[in-house]
């Protein structure tokens, strides 16, 4: 059985409970849900667009720390407090993952009644982690 790596990057927002930012095993990365929290200030970004961008930036930090990139993301789950923000999300999301449907991961998006810290959006990912020296 392969070892499990738990990754909590210094550059990402601090966890606020008993969980890891992501777990890597068997060549797959599973992230915890990320909200639009600024890692330096510990404060939530202002407004939906800023939060959505910050969520993706936070996920980028986690992916990088695990040796992956947005191109290795296989699945994204998006939690929105208002599905009315879905169109705005698509533009921000497209910019993060690149142009063209071939670069987009599978995705689910659901509306929820509330998110931690009053966030407007939260996302988690499953990604492939390229194997190389020192990786699982």
Beta strands, then each sheet from edge to edge (+ up, - down):
strand 1: 5-7
strand 2: 22-25
strand 3: 28-31
strand 4: 34-35
strand 5: 73-80
strand 6: 106-111
strand 7: 121-128
sheet 1: 1+ 2- 3+ 7- 4+
sheet 2: 1+ 2- 3+ 7- 5+ 6+
end
